[in-house]
Amino acid sequence: MNNDLKVSFYLKKNEVTHEGTAPVMGRIRIGKTEAPFSVKAKVRLSLWDTRSGRASGKSAEATQLNRKLDTMNGVINARYRELLKTGENVTAEALKAAFQGIASHRATLIEYFENYLAEYKKRVGIDREAATYAQLEHSLSHLRKFLKKKYGIKDIPFTSLTDSFIEDYDLHLRINLGFAANTAAGLISTMRRMIKFAVNESIISYDPFYRYKSKYSKPKQKYLTEAELESIIDTTFDKPGLAFTKDMFLFSCFTGFAYRDICNLTEKNIVKAQDDVLWIKTTRQKTGVPSNVPLLEIPLQIIEKYGGTTKPGKLFPMTSNSCLNGHLKKIASRCGIGRNIVFHSGRHTYASTITLSRGVPIETVSSMLGHKDLNTTNIYAKITYEKIMRDMETLEKRIENRYELTQINNTHEIDE
């Protein structure tokens, strides 16, 4: 008896809609047994290729559907291999039950999220960040409140998640709560991570939100221009809080260190190289990657200014990040900077305005920033107008007198 598994997909053509779409069905065959199941998707008849059992073409609709079908096929085959290990006779119905009933354990979104968060918390301080844990907890809180407000429930099965769910959640965040597009997209992205983890663990067979596209707005400029940076350097502040914030922000602008890394700096991180140049050598808290930065004049002056004024073992008497960001708003207003800047803007300024715009290779910048790869550094790599002008001036000097336009006769005759 041939017990080989065969999985095929077809259209339920007796349920064609007015839009010309039909439900996609699947069929499991094992020997003489078979079991149909719903794919929970529809496709236009004109896109369906009966022979291959897939959507034809490379459109987004066809690509997304085929990806879903391939994922389902892979999960069904995985479940089949697991059932074969039991030594029992596997039928199509039994495999269908195993395929569709994968979610008996942690089958609901909130429960899965809570379990993930509990495991994550155990690793905080080892290879996970407390700040990231707080963000995950914040995202879970919003998801709980949405379920209670919209549906009056505390949890929802993975199998009940549909396109309308994620669209409703998006509207809830942006309309009801008034969140900015990127804030809402970030919260939704965290929820989608849970879905993808569940798919990877075979708790659910496919991503129910595979058609959804995040609604991110165009990112705003995060780095300071030369003129903006000089304005902050040249402006003095009488209030101690603003003066301290200015110094710490400039230290970030001229070293590239993030807030948390500056908090962790001690005098032991300052090392003198063989050429007598002082460096800060440390390891980034976020990534665990070494970050070695030579100290320029301004950060050296700031270190000297605060020497002996801090707690033992700390380089600076750092305050909270929220306090620094609040002061930066006042500093920006005082300096005529008509946009919001935050402390992390200093890291972007170091990457774009201080280093890359002055010709420092991106590989060197990546190493100083403590990035794991260049893809991360590319987020910071912004080519400024000043950089383009300097490069073109250099090019002009290099090619000066090397090219000359051939003199031609001042005539309107054209050779035939």
LINURUR-V389219 format. One line per field, one symbol per residue. ss: DSSP state (2 for helix, 1 for strand, 0 for the rest). Layout:
ss=???
This chain:
ss=00001111111122200000111111111100111111111111222110000110000222222222222222222222222200000002222222220222000122222222222222010001022222222222222222222220000012220022222222222222000022222222222222222222000000000000000000000000022222222200000222222222222220000022222200222111000001111110000001111100222222222000000000000000222222222222220000000000222222222222220002222222200002222222000022222222222222200000000000000000
